[in-house]
Amino acid sequence: MAPASVVLLACGAFNPPTNMHLRMFEIARDHLHRLGYCNVVGGILSPVHDAYGKKELVSAKHRCEMLHLALQNSGWIRLSDWECHQEGWTRTRLVLQYHQNQLNSLLNSNNESPNKRQRRDDLSWIPDDVRFHSGGPVQVKLLCGADMLESFATPGLWMDEDIDTIVGQHGLVVITREGNNPNKFIYESDLLTKYQSKINIVTEWITNEVSSTKIRRALRRSESVKYLLQESVIDYIHKHGLYGTKDK
């Protein structure tokens, strides 16, 4: 049986995008390929809308530009700015469904004659391996950290309908750290236990505590963030005076 084709999608603020955001994709792809039943054919970063209202959130324009710069050296991870162009904040379930529907539509059109295919210039987030894919369906899975998995238990934060769709229809790839116990968390949730086979737990053995929050703090204090962000992203931050910085 041929491995299932998978696209990994990560949602978040990416404020700013760190090297760890990119490492998550590499770690997840290695893990799924090692298991042998998934072939990761692409990755998508989907930054949240400005209306999310998170503290210190810079505009989507800046965050998308930083992601473009951060991804310059990646051959398989793309930026999707669809969320940023909606009228307001979009639930994660709808983000996954939008990207899955667009992939399904594209794959169906690959079987049509060239003169019937629609122009898809606005879908630059679709990786080339998917754009010319002819080997069956492609599944969009949500890539996240263990903190998002645990947030499913926060009262009022997630709708059961959303969790049911995200995990049941798409599946999760969860990056965790040594010492975390996501399996215990799954066991304590009837809903997550129901879909346990659709949750891939990936342990990050080369631990890295980099976070956007810590990066912003360092920038405010004029401390070096070299090797924590892509050089082009650091230059962009200083050029535009983001996070309390000044142009060099």
TAPEMO-V554008 format. One record per residue. N is the residue number from 0. RES is the residue in three letters. OMEGA is omega as a letter, one per 20 degrees, with the letter a starting at -180 (* if undefined). Layout:
[[N	RES	OMEGA] [N	RES	OMEGA]]
This chain:
[[0	MET	a] [1	ALA	r] [2	PRO	r] [3	ALA	r] [4	SER	a] [5	VAL	r] [6	VAL	r] [7	LEU	a] [8	LEU	r] [9	ALA	r] [10	CYS	r] [11	GLY	a] [12	ALA	a] [13	PHE	a] [14	ASN	j] [15	PRO	r] [16	PRO	a] [17	THR	r] [18	ASN	r] [19	MET	r] [20	HIS	r] [21	LEU	r] [22	ARG	r] [23	MET	a] [24	PHE	a] [25	GLU	r] [26	ILE	a] [27	ALA	a] [28	ARG	r] [29	ASP	a] [30	HIS	a] [31	LEU	r] [32	HIS	r] [33	ARG	r] [34	LEU	r] [35	GLY	a] [36	TYR	r] [37	CYS	r] [38	ASN	a] [39	VAL	a] [40	VAL	r] [41	GLY	r] [42	GLY	a] [43	ILE	r] [44	LEU	a] [45	SER	a] [46	PRO	a] [47	VAL	r] [48	HIS	r] [49	ASP	a] [50	ALA	r] [51	TYR	r] [52	GLY	r] [53	LYS	a] [54	LYS	r] [55	GLU	a] [56	LEU	r] [57	VAL	a] [58	SER	r] [59	ALA	r] [60	LYS	r] [61	HIS	a] [62	ARG	r] [63	CYS	r] [64	GLU	r] [65	MET	r] [66	LEU	r] [67	HIS	a] [68	LEU	a] [69	ALA	a] [70	LEU	a] [71	GLN	a] [72	ASN	r] [73	SER	r] [74	GLY	a] [75	TRP	r] [76	ILE	a] [77	ARG	r] [78	LEU	r] [79	SER	a] [80	ASP	a] [81	TRP	a] [82	GLU	a] [83	CYS	a] [84	HIS	r] [85	GLN	a] [86	GLU	a] [87	GLY	r] [88	TRP	a] [89	THR	r] [90	ARG	a] [91	THR	r] [92	ARG	a] [93	LEU	r] [94	VAL	r] [95	LEU	a] [96	GLN	r] [97	TYR	a] [98	HIS	r] [99	GLN	a] [100	ASN	r] [101	GLN	r] [102	LEU	r] [103	ASN	a] [104	SER	r] [105	LEU	a] [106	LEU	r] [107	ASN	a] [108	SER	r] [109	ASN	r] [110	ASN	a] [111	GLU	r] [112	SER	a] [113	PRO	a] [114	ASN	r] [115	LYS	a] [116	ARG	r] [117	GLN	r] [118	ARG	a] [119	ARG	a] [120	ASP	a] [121	ASP	a] [122	LEU	a] [123	SER	r] [124	TRP	a] [125	ILE	a] [126	PRO	a] [127	ASP	a] [128	ASP	r] [129	VAL	a] [130	ARG	a] [131	PHE	a] [132	HIS	r] [133	SER	a] [134	GLY	r] [135	GLY	a] [136	PRO	r] [137	VAL	a] [138	GLN	r] [139	VAL	r] [140	LYS	r] [141	LEU	r] [142	LEU	a] [143	CYS	r] [144	GLY	a] [145	ALA	a] [146	ASP	r] [147	MET	r] [148	LEU	a] [149	GLU	r] [150	SER	r] [151	PHE	a] [152	ALA	a] [153	THR	a] [154	PRO	r] [155	GLY	a] [156	LEU	a] [157	TRP	r] [158	MET	r] [159	ASP	r] [160	GLU	a] [161	ASP	r] [162	ILE	a] [163	ASP	a] [164	THR	a] [165	ILE	a] [166	VAL	a] [167	GLY	a] [168	GLN	a] [169	HIS	a] [170	GLY	a] [171	LEU	r] [172	VAL	a] [173	VAL	r] [174	ILE	a] [175	THR	a] [176	ARG	r] [177	GLU	a] [178	GLY	r] [179	ASN	a] [180	ASN	a] [181	PRO	r] [182	ASN	r] [183	LYS	r] [184	PHE	r] [185	ILE	a] [186	TYR	a] [187	GLU	r] [188	SER	r] [189	ASP	a] [190	LEU	r] [191	LEU	r] [192	THR	r] [193	LYS	a] [194	TYR	a] [195	GLN	a] [196	SER	a] [197	LYS	r] [198	ILE	r] [199	ASN	r] [200	ILE	a] [201	VAL	r] [202	THR	r] [203	GLU	a] [204	TRP	r] [205	ILE	a] [206	THR	a] [207	ASN	a] [208	GLU	r] [209	VAL	r] [210	SER	r] [211	SER	r] [212	THR	r] [213	LYS	r] [214	ILE	a] [215	ARG	r] [216	ARG	r] [217	ALA	a] [218	LEU	r] [219	ARG	a] [220	ARG	r] [221	SER	r] [222	GLU	a] [223	SER	r] [224	VAL	r] [225	LYS	a] [226	TYR	r] [227	LEU	r] [228	LEU	r] [229	GLN	a] [230	GLU	a] [231	SER	r] [232	VAL	r] [233	ILE	r] [234	ASP	a] [235	TYR	a] [236	ILE	a] [237	HIS	a] [238	LYS	a] [239	HIS	r] [240	GLY	a] [241	LEU	r] [242	TYR	r] [243	GLY	r] [244	THR	r] [245	LYS	r] [246	ASP	a] [247	LYS	*]]
